[in-house]
Amino acid sequence: MIKVFIDGQEGTTGLKLAERLKNRKDVVISVIPEQFRKEKEARREYLNSCDVAFLCLPDLAAVEAVAIVNTDTKIIDASTAHRTNSLWAYGFPELSDAFRNKIALSHRIAVPGCHASGFLAIVFPLIAMGILPKDYPIVCHSLTGYSGGGKKMISEYTADANNVLLQSPRQYALEQNHKHLKEMKAIATLDNPPIFNPIVANYAQGMEVTVPLYASLLRNVNTNNDVFDALKTYYDGQKMLSVERTQEAFMPSNLMSGTNLMKIFVGGNDERINLIAVFDNLGKGASGAAVQCMNIVSGIDETTGLI
C-alpha cells in the first residue's frame, strides 16, 4: 500500500490528483484537516509520515515544504521550483532511459510544466538524434484551455460568460518571460530560449503545442517522412506517448482532453514541417504525469490508474 499526502490538496492539480487516486486499491490518501491545512507543524507531520508527497503549491511554498521533510518520503513537486535543479529527476520518462532511470531511483521528482511537456516531447528527441541544431531559432505556439490558469482563471471564465474579451483566444506572456521557458531551454539543451507564444482560449481542458521547422535547417533528414520516421522510432514502445500523421484539415486542441496520453502529429510538407503535441493540460501535462512518476518510483507499471 502506498501512503500518499497531497500538500495543496484544494488547488486544481491537487483536486485532479485526488480524483485519479481515490479509486486505487493500492493507494491510501492522508487528508489533513481543513483547519490545519496551512499550519507548518501539521504539514511537517503529514509530509514525514507518508511514502509519497505531492506538492501542488506555489514555488516558495514548495521550497519550504521540501525543507521540512527529514524522512525517506518521496517528493513529487508540481511547481516550477525544482525543474532545472540537477539534483532532482525531471518527470518525463519518455524523453530517454536516463530520465526514466533517474525517476525510478530518486526521492525528488519535478513534474514538467504543461507547455514545456509538449515542447520537449517534440524538441528533445530531435536534438538528441542530431536532427535539430541546438542553435536553431525555434518558435513555439501553445494553445491551452483555461483550467491551466488554476482556480482564479477558471472562475474568471465560468463566472463572466458575457465578457466578449473572454470569448476569443488570448495570447499572454507577451514579454517573452513565461515561467516554463527556463526548463524548455535547459532540458532541451538549447543555446537560446525559443520565441514562445502561449494562448488561452474559452474551453476547459486540452493543450496543443506546435513547433514549425524549416527542413533546410535540419540535419541528417531530407523529407517530412524522415522526421516522422525518426520520431516514430524514438518513441517506439512508449505506452502513453505516440507519433502519428495528421489526417484531418483541423487539429482540435481538446482532442486528448480527459486522458493521460500525448500524441505527436507530424504535418506540413518537405519544406516546412509542422510538429504538434496534443494532450490534456491537467492529464499528461500535470496530475497524470505526477501519478505516472509515482508509479515508476514505486516500482509498479507506469500506466496504473491512468489508462
C-alpha positions in Angstrom: 0.0 0.0 0.0 1.3 3.5 -1.0 0.6 6.1 1.6 0.1 9.5 -0.2 -0.2 13.1 1.1 -1.2 15.9 -1.3 0.2 19.3 0.0 -2.0 21.8 -1.7 -5.0 19.5 -1.9 -7.5 22.2 -2.7 -5.8 23.5 -5.9 -6.6 22.4 -9.4 -3.8 19.9 -9.7 -4.3 18.7 -6.1 -8.0 18.0 -6.8 -7.2 16.2 -10.0 -4.6 14.1 -8.2 -7.1 13.0 -5.6 -9.6 12.2 -8.3 -7.1 10.0 -10.1 -6.0 8.2 -6.9 -9.2 7.8 -5.0 -10.3 4.5 -6.5 -6.9 2.8 -6.4 -6.8 -0.1 -4.1 -3.0 0.2 -3.7 -3.1 3.8 -2.5 -4.3 5.4 0.7 -4.6 9.2 0.8 -3.8 11.1 4.0 -6.0 14.2 4.2 -5.0 17.0 6.5 -8.0 18.6 8.4 -9.0 21.9 6.8 -8.1 23.9 10.0 -4.5 22.6 9.9 -4.0 22.9 6.1 -1.7 25.9 6.4 0.0 25.1 9.7 3.6 24.3 9.3 3.9 21.7 12.1 0.8 19.8 11.0 2.1 19.8 7.4 5.5 18.6 8.7 3.8 15.6 10.4 1.9 14.6 7.2 4.9 15.2 4.9 7.2 13.0 7.0 4.7 10.2 7.6 3.8 9.3 4.0 5.5 7.3 1.3 4.9 9.8 -1.5 4.1 13.5 -1.0 2.8 15.5 -3.9 3.5 19.3 -3.8 0.7 21.3 -5.5 1.9 24.6 -4.2 3.4 28.0 -5.3 7.1 27.8 -5.8 8.2 29.4 -2.5 5.8 27.2 -0.5 7.1 24.1 -2.4 10.7 25.0 -1.4 9.6 25.5 2.2 7.8 22.1 2.2 10.9 20.3 0.9 12.9 21.9 3.7 10.8 20.3 6.5 11.0 16.8 5.1 13.6 14.8 7.0 12.5 11.2 6.2 12.6 9.0 3.2 9.4 10.5 1.8 9.5 10.6 -2.0 8.5 14.1 -3.1 6.8 14.8 -6.4 6.7 18.6 -7.0 4.2 20.0 -9.4 5.6 23.6 -9.0 8.2 25.3 -11.1 10.7 25.4 -8.2 12.9 22.4 -8.9 12.5 21.6 -12.6 16.0 22.7 -13.6 17.7 21.5 -10.4 20.2 18.8 -11.4 19.7 17.1 -8.0 16.1 16.4 -8.9 14.7 14.0 -11.5 12.8 15.6 -14.3 9.5 13.8 -14.5 9.2 13.0 -18.2 10.3 9.3 -18.5 9.6 9.1 -22.3 12.4 11.5 -23.1 15.1 8.9 -22.6 16.2 5.9 -20.5 18.3 8.2 -18.4 15.3 10.3 -17.4 13.3 7.2 -16.7 16.0 5.6 -14.5 16.6 8.8 -12.6 12.9 9.0 -11.8 12.9 5.4 -10.6 15.8 5.9 -8.2 15.1 9.4 -7.0 13.3 10.7 -3.9 13.0 14.1 -5.5 11.0 14.4 -8.7 9.9 17.6 -10.5 6.8 17.3 -12.7 7.2 19.2 -16.0 5.2 22.2 -16.9 2.3 21.7 -19.2 3.5 23.9 -22.1 7.0 22.5 -21.6 5.8 18.9 -21.8 4.5 19.4 -25.4 7.6 21.4 -26.4 10.1 18.9 -25.0 8.3 15.9 -26.5 8.9 17.4 -29.9 12.3 19.2 -29.5 14.3 16.9 -27.1 14.4 13.8 -29.3 15.3 15.8 -32.5 18.2 17.4 -30.7 19.2 14.0 -29.2 19.2 12.4 -32.6 21.3 15.2 -34.1 18.5 16.4 -36.4 17.7 19.8 -34.8 20.7 22.0 -34.2 20.9 23.5 -30.6 21.2 27.0 -32.1 18.0 26.7 -34.3 15.8 29.8 -33.9 12.8 27.9 -32.5 9.3 29.4 -32.4 6.6 27.6 -30.4 2.9 28.3 -30.2 0.8 26.7 -27.4 -2.9 26.7 -27.1 -4.5 25.8 -23.8 -7.8 25.6 -22.1 -8.4 28.0 -19.2 -8.1 25.3 -16.5 -4.3 25.7 -16.9 -4.6 29.0 -15.2 -5.8 27.5 -11.9 -8.8 28.4 -9.8 -8.6 32.1 -10.4 -8.7 31.8 -14.2 -11.3 29.1 -14.1 -13.5 31.4 -12.0 -12.9 34.2 -14.4 -14.1 32.2 -17.4 -17.0 30.5 -15.7 -18.4 33.5 -13.8 -18.4 36.0 -16.6 -19.8 34.2 -19.7 -20.9 37.5 -21.3 -17.4 39.1 -21.3 -16.7 39.4 -25.0 -12.9 39.6 -24.4 -13.0 36.1 -22.9 -14.9 34.7 -25.9 -11.8 34.8 -28.2 -8.4 33.2 -27.7 -6.0 35.4 -25.8 -2.2 35.4 -26.2 -0.2 36.1 -23.0 3.3 36.3 -21.6 3.8 38.9 -24.3 7.2 40.0 -22.8 8.6 36.5 -23.6 9.1 35.8 -19.9 6.8 32.8 -19.4 7.8 30.7 -16.4 8.2 27.5 -18.5 10.9 29.0 -20.7 13.7 28.2 -18.3 13.0 24.4 -18.3 12.3 24.4 -22.1 15.8 25.8 -22.7 17.6 23.8 -20.1 16.1 20.3 -20.5 16.3 20.6 -24.3 19.9 21.8 -24.0 19.2 24.7 -26.4 21.6 27.5 -26.9 18.8 30.1 -26.7 15.2 30.0 -25.3 12.6 29.7 -28.0 10.2 32.5 -29.0 7.2 31.2 -27.1 3.7 32.3 -27.7 1.2 30.8 -25.2 -2.6 31.3 -25.9 -5.5 30.6 -23.6 -9.0 30.0 -25.1 -12.5 29.7 -23.8 -12.7 25.9 -23.2 -11.8 24.0 -20.1 -9.1 21.3 -20.8 -6.8 20.4 -23.6 -3.5 21.6 -25.0 -1.9 21.9 -28.4 1.8 22.8 -28.7 3.1 23.5 -32.2 6.8 23.8 -33.3 7.2 24.6 -37.0 10.6 23.8 -38.6 12.3 24.5 -41.9 13.6 21.3 -43.3 16.5 23.1 -44.9 17.9 24.0 -41.5 17.7 20.4 -40.1 20.5 17.8 -40.3 20.5 14.1 -41.3 17.0 14.3 -42.8 15.7 15.2 -46.2 11.9 14.9 -46.1 8.9 15.2 -43.9 8.8 11.4 -43.9 12.3 11.3 -42.5 11.3 13.4 -39.5 8.1 11.3 -39.0 10.2 8.0 -39.1 12.8 9.4 -36.7 10.2 10.5 -34.1 8.2 7.3 -34.5 11.2 5.2 -33.9 12.4 7.3 -31.0 9.2 6.8 -29.1 8.6 3.2 -30.2 7.3 1.1 -27.3 6.1 4.0 -25.1 2.7 3.4 -23.5 1.5 6.9 -23.1 3.0 8.8 -26.0 2.6 8.1 -29.7 3.6 9.6 -33.0 1.0 9.9 -35.8 0.4 11.6 -39.2 -2.1 14.5 -39.4 -5.2 13.1 -41.1 -7.7 15.9 -40.8 -7.9 19.5 -42.0 -8.3 20.8 -38.4 -6.5 19.8 -35.2 -8.7 20.4 -32.1 -6.7 21.3 -29.0 -9.1 19.3 -26.8 -8.6 16.1 -28.8 -6.9 14.3 -25.8 -8.9 16.0 -23.1 -9.8 13.6 -20.2 -6.9 11.3 -20.9 -3.4 10.9 -19.6 -1.9 10.4 -23.1 0.0 12.5 -25.5 0.0 12.3 -29.3 2.6 14.0 -31.6 1.3 14.7 -35.0 3.6 15.3 -38.0 2.2 17.6 -40.7 3.4 20.1 -43.2 5.4 19.3 -46.3 9.0 18.6 -47.2 10.0 22.2 -46.9 8.1 23.3 -43.8 7.4 20.7 -41.2 4.7 21.2 -38.6 5.1 19.2 -35.3 2.1 19.3 -33.0 1.8 17.7 -29.5 -1.8 17.3 -28.3 -2.6 16.3 -24.7 -4.6 17.3 -21.6 -3.0 20.1 -19.7 -4.4 18.5 -16.5 -3.5 15.0 -17.5 -0.1 14.3 -19.1 0.5 18.0 -18.6 0.1 17.9 -14.8 -1.6 15.4 -12.4 -1.4 12.5 -14.9 2.3 13.0 -15.3 2.7 13.2 -11.5 0.8 9.9 -11.0 3.0 8.3 -13.7 6.1 9.3 -11.8 4.7 8.0 -8.6 4.0 4.6 -10.3 7.6 4.5 -11.6 9.3 5.4 -8.4 7.1 2.9 -6.5 8.2 0.1 -8.9 4.8 -0.6 -10.5 3.5 -0.3 -14.0 3.6 3.3 -15.1 0.1 3.2 -16.5 -1.6 2.0 -13.3 -4.7 4.1 -12.8 -4.0 6.1 -15.9 -5.1 4.2 -19.0 
